[in-house]
């Protein structure tokens, strides 16, 4: 008897990501550099990010609170460590791309792992706890660039570093 089940998905692990806003698509474009040196683009909608961002903020706040209660406050990396230390990850015209339909978030003691899924595509990357606040601040800045509603970010300033201009966020 033949099985109609889809083949198991292969998760693509990303070692660097750059997040930009695309006005043409009215979406966030996450360009990732894979462990094997390839590239992939994952498109994130306002609707999906509106569901993901509050969870990321809550989890980051939990990690930060835990670090403070353990007498080891998170060291905030400089902006250059998050977005200026290396060149942004840039896609080519033939880079494989997919629309993200679902996101899974898992939390360790020192990182938040984000898995983005869409169709048969799935990518995963870790955001180390010390880089989480600048990364979220950069994402918030991209919301402003996109002129998207800022309701998702209410009360986030108490846990985020100030966001400095710039059109993309790169995580190394």
C-alpha positions, 0 to 999 in steps of 0.5 A: 500500500502506497503512503500519501504522507509527505516526505520528512522535512529537512530543516535548513540551519542558518548561521547568519540572517539579515532582516529588511523591509521590502516596500514592493512586497510590503513584507519583511524579508529575512535573508539567511546564510545557511551552514553550507554557505547557500542562501535562502529568503523567508518572507514574513507578513505583518499578520505573522509578525504580529503574532510572533513579536509579543512572544519574542518580547515575553521570552526575552524579558524572561531571559533578561529577568532570569539573568538579573536574578542570577546576578549575571545581567545580560551584556548589551552588544554594541550595534556593530555586533548586531548589524555592522560587524559583517556585511549583511546577508544578500540574496541573488535573483535566483535565491530560493524563497518562501512565504512563512506561514508558521513560526515556532519559538523555543527558549533556552537559557542563553538563546531563543531559537526561531523556526520558520515554516512555509509549505515544504520549507523550514529554516531555523536560527538562534538569537543569542540572549545578549543580541536579542534586545538589539535585534528586536529594536532593529525589527521595531525600527523596520516596523517604523520604516514600513509604517506598520501599526506599532501596537505590537510594540507597546511597553517594549521600550522598557526592555529594549535598547534604543533603536538607531536608524538603519534599513536592515538588521543583521544577526551574526 
